[in-house]
Amino acid sequence: MKTSALKKMTSTAAAVLLTLAFAGQSLAAAAMFQDLSGTPAKDKIAQLQQRGVIHGVSDTQFMPNAAVTAAQAIQMFVNAFDLNIDLLRFVKAPQATDYFANANNDAWYANALIIAANNDIGLSPDLNPAKNWTREEFTHQLMLTIEKHSNLPLIKIMPVDIADSADFTNGYDGSIQRALVLHIASLDSDGKFHPAAGITRAEAAEMIYNALEYIAAHPAPAGGLQE
């Protein structure tokens, strides 16, 4: 009996460790990140950490200036917007490569990619999970995700003047405009968005926070456009 119970406990512990490994990062719920000094969004990052939306690379390190890969961004979206496949039933167990040819089914991000694909957030089948995303790529995908899975009110927007709008990739300008109007994203002091610059972990976290705050503060009306 004791041996059986011990095996069961060991098996359960192993399953928990495996689940944590899927995130690819150490959970840091108890400890505060120690490397956010001078990071403008440090309070927002701390709140997201407490909610379990973002995790550090260690218990105390967030690495706010590090790049964000596609896989990391998608994991953020899954966490932040509670995407899941709980109500879906599959003929066979899904694999990340069923949806993304460049994925690795044994990688930490595999489950997040499966969830994202089945929530139809507009990811390309050619997605490279290891690719560092730019500011425009992250913003575009973030807006597609929240507009698909959050019942945002429909609003008429007045386009924002963006000094470097000529640098946008075709098809991304609408998402960026909406993100700016809703105060999910922002321009620098020169009115530039820097679309081709790599997005940092701090910038990505701040946009996630702003998106969640907007969604919470603006429930969709029963119908019709807001004037």
Backbone torsions as a table, in degrees:
resi	resn	phi	psi	omega
1	MET	NA	-47.8	-178.6
2	LYS	-64.8	-40.3	180.0
3	THR	-62.9	-41.5	178.8
4	SER	-63.1	-43.3	179.9
5	ALA	-64.0	-40.1	180.0
6	LEU	-64.6	-41.3	178.4
7	LYS	-62.9	-39.9	-179.8
8	LYS	-64.2	-42.6	178.8
9	MET	-64.2	-41.3	179.8
10	THR	-63.8	-41.8	178.3
11	SER	-63.0	-42.3	179.3
12	THR	-63.6	-43.2	179.5
13	ALA	-62.5	-40.8	179.3
14	ALA	-63.9	-38.6	179.3
15	ALA	-64.8	-39.7	178.7
16	VAL	-63.3	-45.0	179.6
17	LEU	-62.6	-38.5	178.6
18	LEU	-64.7	-40.1	178.5
19	THR	-62.0	-42.7	178.8
20	LEU	-64.8	-36.2	-178.3
21	ALA	-64.0	-29.0	179.8
22	PHE	-60.8	-31.0	-179.5
23	ALA	-70.9	-21.6	177.4
24	GLY	75.1	3.8	-176.6
25	GLN	-143.4	156.0	179.4
26	SER	-80.3	134.8	175.8
27	LEU	-67.2	140.6	-176.0
28	ALA	-132.6	42.4	-174.9
29	ALA	-68.7	-34.0	-173.6
30	ALA	-85.0	-38.8	-175.9
31	ALA	-97.5	146.2	176.6
32	MET	-87.0	146.4	177.0
33	PHE	-64.6	137.6	-176.0
34	GLN	-102.5	2.0	-174.8
35	ASP	-116.2	29.3	-177.7
36	LEU	-103.6	5.6	178.9
37	SER	-60.4	127.8	-178.8
38	GLY	84.6	-0.4	177.2
39	THR	-89.7	114.7	-175.9
40	PRO	-55.1	-33.0	-175.7
41	ALA	-94.7	20.4	-172.6
42	LYS	-60.6	-36.6	179.5
43	ASP	-67.5	-38.5	178.0
44	LYS	-67.2	-40.1	178.3
45	ILE	-63.0	-42.5	179.7
46	ALA	-61.8	-40.0	179.3
47	GLN	-67.1	-39.6	177.6
48	LEU	-66.1	-35.7	177.2
49	GLN	-62.7	-44.4	-179.7
50	GLN	-64.3	-31.0	178.8
51	ARG	-81.0	-9.5	-178.4
52	GLY	81.1	14.5	-178.8
53	VAL	-78.1	-39.6	179.0
54	ILE	-123.4	156.4	179.6
55	HIS	-132.4	158.3	179.0
56	GLY	-90.8	174.4	174.6
57	VAL	-80.0	-13.5	171.6
58	SER	-152.6	-178.2	-178.9
59	ASP	-61.7	-28.9	-174.6
60	THR	-121.7	-2.1	-175.9
61	GLN	-117.1	125.4	176.9
62	PHE	-102.4	-26.2	-176.2
63	MET	55.9	65.5	-173.7
64	PRO	-61.3	-26.4	-176.3
65	ASN	-95.5	2.3	180.0
66	ALA	-74.0	156.9	178.9
67	ALA	-71.3	162.4	178.7
68	VAL	-116.9	121.0	177.0
69	THR	-81.7	165.3	177.1
70	ALA	-57.8	-42.7	-179.4
71	ALA	-62.3	-42.7	179.3
72	GLN	-65.2	-41.0	179.3
73	ALA	-63.3	-43.8	-179.5
74	ILE	-64.4	-38.6	176.0
75	GLN	-61.6	-39.1	176.3
76	MET	-60.2	-45.3	-179.3
77	PHE	-62.5	-43.8	179.8
78	VAL	-60.7	-44.5	-180.0
79	ASN	-67.4	-48.4	-172.4
80	ALA	-65.8	-40.8	-173.4
81	PHE	-106.0	14.0	173.7
82	ASP	52.5	44.2	177.1
83	LEU	-71.5	142.3	-179.3
84	ASN	-156.7	173.2	177.1
85	ILE	-126.6	29.9	-174.0
86	ASP	-58.7	-33.5	-174.8
87	LEU	-95.5	0.2	-179.5
88	LEU	-90.3	147.5	175.5
89	ARG	-123.4	132.5	-175.3
90	PHE	-113.6	144.6	175.7
91	VAL	-66.6	-37.6	174.2
92	LYS	-135.9	160.3	180.0
93	ALA	-60.8	125.9	-178.8
94	PRO	-71.1	150.4	174.7
95	GLN	-125.9	152.7	-178.6
96	ALA	-58.4	-35.5	-178.7
97	THR	-72.9	-9.6	172.2
98	ASP	-65.6	-24.1	-174.5
99	TYR	-115.9	-32.2	-175.3
100	PHE	-132.3	111.0	-174.2
101	ALA	-62.4	-28.2	-176.7
102	ASN	-89.0	2.9	-178.1
103	ALA	-78.9	164.5	174.9
104	ASN	-117.6	118.7	-175.9
105	ASN	-66.7	-17.0	179.8
106	ASP	-99.3	0.5	-177.5
107	ALA	-77.5	159.9	-178.4
108	TRP	-60.7	-28.4	-174.4
109	TYR	-86.9	-4.6	-170.8
110	ALA	-54.9	-44.9	-177.8
111	ASN	-65.1	-39.6	179.1
112	ALA	-63.2	-38.8	178.9
113	LEU	-66.9	-38.9	177.4
114	ILE	-62.4	-45.0	179.7
115	ILE	-63.6	-46.4	-178.7
116	ALA	-61.4	-43.6	-179.0
117	ALA	-61.9	-40.0	-177.9
118	ASN	-80.7	-6.6	173.6
119	ASN	-101.9	4.5	170.5
120	ASP	52.4	58.8	-179.6
121	ILE	-98.9	19.6	170.7
122	GLY	82.4	22.1	179.1
123	LEU	-77.3	142.4	179.5
124	SER	-76.0	141.3	174.9
125	PRO	-60.9	-20.4	179.4
126	ASP	-87.7	8.8	-178.5
127	LEU	-49.6	133.5	172.6
128	ASN	-104.9	106.4	-175.6
129	PRO	-58.3	-27.3	-176.0
130	ALA	-88.2	-6.1	-177.4
131	LYS	-71.9	133.8	174.0
132	ASN	-73.0	127.8	-179.1
133	TRP	-83.8	147.1	174.6
134	THR	-85.7	172.8	178.5
135	ARG	-62.3	-40.2	-179.2
136	GLU	-71.9	-35.8	178.1
137	GLU	-64.2	-46.5	-179.7
138	PHE	-63.7	-45.7	-178.3
139	THR	-62.6	-45.6	179.4
140	HIS	-59.3	-47.4	-177.4
141	GLN	-69.9	-35.6	176.8
142	LEU	-61.8	-45.8	-179.0
143	MET	-66.1	-39.3	176.0
144	LEU	-60.4	-39.6	-177.7
145	THR	-67.5	-48.4	-176.1
146	ILE	-72.6	-31.6	178.5
147	GLU	-73.3	-25.4	178.3
148	LYS	-80.8	-35.1	-169.7
149	HIS	-120.5	5.0	173.9
150	SER	-125.4	133.7	-175.1
151	ASN	-80.4	67.0	-177.0
152	LEU	-69.5	146.2	175.3
153	PRO	-69.2	146.5	175.4
154	LEU	-80.6	129.0	-179.3
155	ILE	-133.2	152.4	171.8
156	LYS	-86.4	131.0	-177.7
157	ILE	-112.7	148.2	172.3
158	MET	-99.9	114.4	-176.1
159	PRO	-53.1	141.2	179.1
160	VAL	-88.5	140.8	174.7
161	ASP	-75.3	121.9	-178.2
162	ILE	-120.6	120.6	-172.4
163	ALA	-62.5	-30.0	-177.5
164	ASP	-114.9	32.3	-178.9
165	SER	-62.3	-23.3	178.5
166	ALA	-65.8	-16.2	-178.8
167	ASP	-89.3	-4.1	-178.5
168	PHE	-66.9	145.2	169.8
169	THR	-72.8	138.4	-179.2
170	ASN	-55.1	128.6	179.0
171	GLY	99.6	-11.8	-179.3
172	TYR	-96.6	-16.4	-172.4
173	ASP	-61.9	-38.1	-179.5
174	GLY	-63.8	-43.3	179.0
175	SER	-63.6	-41.6	-179.4
176	ILE	-66.9	-42.2	177.2
177	GLN	-58.7	-45.3	-179.4
178	ARG	-64.8	-39.1	179.0
179	ALA	-64.1	-37.0	178.9
180	LEU	-71.2	-44.9	-179.1
181	VAL	-62.1	-36.5	-178.7
182	LEU	-86.8	3.9	179.2
183	HIS	61.2	31.2	172.7
184	ILE	-85.5	-36.9	174.9
185	ALA	-118.2	170.5	-179.4
186	SER	-147.8	162.7	176.3
187	LEU	-97.5	163.1	175.5
188	ASP	-82.5	-176.1	-175.4
189	SER	-65.6	-17.2	177.8
190	ASP	-96.6	8.3	179.7
191	GLY	75.4	21.8	-178.8
192	LYS	-105.2	149.8	178.3
193	PHE	-101.5	-24.1	-177.7
194	HIS	57.0	60.8	-173.7
195	PRO	-61.8	-33.4	-175.7
196	ALA	-87.7	-6.6	178.8
197	ALA	-72.6	145.3	176.9
198	GLY	-66.0	137.7	178.1
199	ILE	-81.6	140.3	179.4
200	THR	-92.6	166.1	178.8
201	ARG	-62.1	-37.6	179.3
202	ALA	-66.9	-43.4	179.4
203	GLU	-63.8	-42.5	179.6
204	ALA	-63.4	-43.9	-180.0
205	ALA	-63.4	-40.5	179.9
206	GLU	-63.9	-40.3	179.1
207	MET	-67.2	-38.8	175.9
208	ILE	-60.6	-45.6	179.5
209	TYR	-60.7	-47.7	-178.9
210	ASN	-61.2	-38.6	179.2
211	ALA	-64.7	-44.6	179.6
212	LEU	-64.0	-38.4	178.7
213	GLU	-66.7	-41.1	179.3
214	TYR	-64.2	-44.8	-179.6
215	ILE	-60.3	-42.7	-178.9
216	ALA	-66.8	-33.5	-175.4
217	ALA	-88.8	-12.9	-175.4
218	HIS	-131.2	72.5	174.8
219	PRO	-64.4	146.3	-177.7
220	ALA	-68.0	141.2	176.5
221	PRO	-72.4	171.7	-179.0
222	ALA	-60.9	-29.9	178.4
223	GLY	175.8	159.6	175.5
224	GLY	91.7	162.4	178.0
225	LEU	-81.3	143.3	171.2
226	GLN	-81.4	136.9	179.3
227	GLU	-87.7	NA	NA
